[in-house]
Amino acid sequence: MSFMKWVSLFVLVIPIQVNVSQAATLPKIELGMGLVGLQYNDYPGSDENHGYLLPLPYVIYRGDKLQLNRKGLTGYFGDWGWGRINISLGAGVPVKSDKNEARKCMDDLLPAFGIGPSLVIDLWQNSKHGVDLTFQVPVRQNVAMNFKEFNNLGWTIRPKLNLNMRQPGVSDYWNFSVGIGPLFAGDKYHQYYYDVPQKFVIASRSRFNSAGGYSGSKLVLSLTQRANDYWFGGFIRYTNLSGAKFNNSPLVKQKNSLMIGFGFAKIFYKKGQVDLASVLSD
């Protein structure tokens, strides 16, 4: 299916049920549980993909200077009026090499995790219509690990221009965002995913050693809907690897990768109240 067809499906599937009651507050704490379905390439550049159905914890905390939501940890760790510093979180999925033809007989890819600061610059805002444009520069330190192994993957930098549109002034709302930008990573990160050491060389897989630098570009569309005690959400993440430092790796089978997810959660606990105007973004 083409990229634009996936975008059309994404827009049609998410339910948009507008509650026009003009509530001025949201709960300070919300807890819930649900499910998320994911379909994605094994790694950017792989021509094989898998689907998963996973539990989805729903945890929201809307504090005065610290907020936790589906986007991660957000807070005023330095606020200069024109911008702020947040905490940026990221994750990568594990890959069983015996289930991926390009990686046959190679080491498995472990679950990956990243954390670090993100500079957020406010470029434009229209509070009346719930629209804001920001430039974000997350810098993360990454690791790949399980209970037996630990790998230091080094740094990644993923700057992006992000447009966020949210239904203003109501407690049950929809939120749509578009983010686009280049990807950069150090030697260790590229080597973990795309290197082929001599011991794994076969007739169809030559030796390869990658350098750090440009990793491609990414476009992310996300749409969420909060309705009464339910949350619905979905996203599409498109990655293009043209010009990436590891493009010549035999593990790169295509230049385009797509990740799609849809989920829902039932909110079963609420506590406290905060003013809508103080909520950075859900």
C-alpha positions in Angstrom: 0.0 0.0 0.0 1.3 3.5 -0.9 2.3 6.0 1.7 -0.6 8.3 0.8 -3.1 5.5 1.1 -1.8 4.8 4.6 -2.3 8.5 5.5 -5.9 8.4 4.2 -6.6 5.2 6.2 -5.1 6.8 9.3 -7.3 9.9 9.1 -10.4 7.9 8.5 -10.0 5.3 11.3 -9.5 7.6 14.3 -12.9 8.5 15.8 -13.5 12.2 16.1 -16.3 12.9 18.6 -16.3 16.5 19.7 -17.6 17.3 23.1 -18.5 21.0 23.0 -18.9 21.5 26.8 -16.6 24.3 27.7 -14.8 22.8 30.7 -12.0 24.9 31.9 -10.1 22.2 33.8 -8.5 18.7 33.3 -7.6 16.1 36.0 -4.1 16.5 37.5 -3.6 12.8 37.5 -5.1 10.2 35.2 -4.4 6.4 35.1 -5.7 3.9 32.7 -5.0 0.8 30.6 -5.6 -0.3 27.0 -4.1 -2.0 24.0 -2.0 -0.8 21.1 -1.5 -2.5 17.7 1.8 -1.8 15.8 2.9 -2.7 12.3 6.5 -1.8 11.4 9.7 -2.6 9.5 12.1 -4.7 11.7 14.5 -1.7 11.5 14.8 1.3 9.1 16.0 -0.2 5.8 14.6 -3.6 6.4 12.1 -5.0 3.8 10.4 -7.2 6.3 7.8 -6.1 8.8 5.8 -7.6 11.7 2.7 -6.7 13.6 2.2 -6.7 17.4 -0.7 -6.3 19.9 0.6 -4.9 23.2 -0.7 -3.6 26.5 -0.9 0.2 26.7 -0.5 1.9 30.1 -2.1 5.3 30.2 -0.3 7.6 32.7 -0.9 11.4 32.8 0.5 13.8 35.3 -0.1 17.6 34.8 2.0 19.3 37.4 2.9 23.0 37.6 6.4 22.6 36.2 6.5 18.9 35.3 4.1 17.0 33.1 4.1 13.4 32.0 2.0 12.2 29.0 2.2 10.0 26.0 5.0 12.2 24.5 7.2 11.6 27.5 8.4 13.9 30.3 7.8 17.6 29.7 8.8 20.4 32.1 10.2 23.9 32.5 13.8 22.8 33.1 14.9 26.3 32.1 12.3 28.6 30.6 13.2 31.8 28.7 9.8 32.9 27.3 10.8 31.9 23.8 11.7 28.3 24.7 12.4 25.7 27.3 14.3 22.4 27.9 12.4 19.2 28.2 13.3 15.6 28.8 13.3 13.5 25.6 12.6 9.7 25.6 12.9 7.2 22.8 12.7 3.4 22.3 13.5 0.8 19.6 12.0 -2.6 19.1 13.9 -5.9 19.4 14.5 -8.0 16.3 15.0 -11.8 16.2 17.6 -12.3 13.5 16.4 -15.8 12.6 13.1 -14.1 11.6 14.8 -11.6 9.3 16.3 -12.9 6.0 19.0 -10.1 5.8 20.2 -10.8 9.3 20.2 -14.6 9.3 22.7 -16.0 11.7 23.7 -12.6 13.0 23.2 -11.4 16.6 19.7 -10.3 17.6 18.9 -6.6 18.0 18.0 -6.0 21.6 15.3 -3.5 22.9 16.8 0.0 22.7 16.2 3.0 25.0 17.2 6.6 24.8 17.0 9.6 27.1 18.3 13.1 27.1 17.5 16.9 27.0 15.5 18.5 24.3 15.6 22.2 23.4 12.1 23.4 22.4 11.9 26.8 20.7 8.5 28.4 20.4 8.2 29.8 16.8 4.5 30.7 16.6 1.3 30.2 18.7 -2.4 30.9 18.3 -4.0 30.1 21.6 -7.5 31.0 20.4 -7.4 28.2 17.8 -5.1 25.8 19.7 -2.3 25.9 17.2 1.4 26.1 17.9 4.6 25.7 15.9 7.9 24.6 17.6 11.4 23.7 16.6 12.7 20.8 18.8 16.2 19.5 19.2 16.3 16.2 21.2 19.7 14.9 22.1 19.7 11.3 23.5 22.1 8.8 25.0 21.0 5.4 23.8 21.5 1.8 25.1 20.3 -1.6 23.9 19.8 -4.1 26.6 18.0 -7.1 28.2 18.7 -9.0 31.4 21.8 -10.6 30.0 23.4 -8.0 27.7 24.1 -4.3 27.6 25.3 -2.2 24.6 26.2 1.5 24.6 24.7 2.9 21.4 26.0 6.4 21.9 24.2 9.6 20.9 21.4 10.6 18.5 20.2 14.0 17.5 16.8 14.3 15.9 15.8 18.0 15.3 12.3 18.5 14.0 9.8 21.2 13.1 6.5 20.3 14.9 3.0 21.7 14.2 0.5 20.9 16.9 -3.3 21.5 16.6 -5.6 21.0 19.5 -9.3 21.6 20.0 -9.2 24.6 22.4 -11.2 25.2 25.5 -12.7 21.7 26.2 -11.8 18.8 28.4 -12.7 16.2 25.8 -10.6 17.1 22.8 -8.8 16.0 19.7 -5.1 16.7 19.1 -3.3 16.5 15.8 0.4 17.0 15.2 2.9 16.8 12.3 6.6 16.6 12.8 9.4 16.5 10.2 13.1 16.7 10.3 16.6 15.1 9.7 18.1 12.3 11.8 21.8 12.1 13.0 23.6 9.5 15.0 27.1 8.6 16.1 29.3 5.7 15.0 28.1 3.3 17.7 24.4 3.7 16.8 24.9 3.1 13.1 27.3 0.2 13.6 24.9 -1.6 16.0 22.2 -1.7 13.3 24.0 -1.8 10.0 27.5 -3.2 10.4 28.5 -6.6 9.1 31.6 -8.0 10.9 33.8 -10.5 9.1 32.4 -13.4 11.1 28.9 -12.8 9.6 30.0 -12.4 6.0 28.3 -14.8 3.5 27.9 -14.8 -0.3 24.9 -12.5 -0.2 26.2 -10.3 2.7 29.5 -8.5 2.4 31.5 -6.9 5.2 30.5 -3.4 6.1 31.5 -0.8 8.6 29.5 2.4 9.1 30.4 5.9 10.2 28.4 8.3 12.2 26.5 11.2 10.7 23.3 11.6 8.7 20.7 8.9 9.3 17.9 10.0 6.9 14.8 12.0 7.5 11.5 11.4 9.3 7.9 12.5 9.0 5.4 11.7 11.9 1.7 12.2 11.9 -0.3 11.6 15.1 -3.9 12.1 16.0 -5.5 11.5 19.4 -9.0 11.9 20.8 -10.0 12.1 24.4 -13.7 11.3 25.0 -15.2 11.0 28.5 -13.2 8.2 30.1 -11.6 6.9 26.9 -8.5 7.8 25.0 -8.0 6.9 21.3 -4.8 7.5 19.3 -2.9 6.6 16.2 0.3 7.6 14.4 2.2 7.1 11.2 6.0 7.4 11.1 7.7 7.5 7.7 11.5 7.3 7.4 13.5 8.0 4.3 17.1 6.8 4.3 18.3 8.5 1.1 21.8 9.9 1.7 22.3 8.1 5.0 25.8 7.1 6.0 24.9 3.4 6.1 23.1 3.3 2.8 25.6 0.8 1.3 25.1 -1.7 4.1 23.9 -5.1 2.8 21.4 -4.9 5.6 19.6 -2.0 3.9 17.1 -3.5 1.5 15.0 -0.4 0.9 15.2 3.3 1.4 11.7 3.8 2.9 10.3 2.5 6.2 6.9 2.9 7.7 5.6 2.4 11.2 1.9 2.5 12.0 0.1 2.3 15.4 -3.4 2.5 16.7 -4.5 2.3 20.4 -7.1 3.0 23.0 -7.2 3.1 26.8 -9.9 3.2 29.4 -9.2 5.8 32.1 -10.1 4.4 35.5 -8.6 6.9 38.0 -8.6 10.7 38.1 -7.4 13.0 40.8 -7.1 16.8 41.2 -7.7 19.6 38.7 -5.6 21.9 36.6 -6.4 24.8 34.4 -6.5 24.0 30.7 -4.2 27.0 30.0 -1.4 25.4 32.1 -1.3 22.1 30.1 1.7 22.2 27.7 0.4 19.4 25.5 -1.3 16.0 25.8 
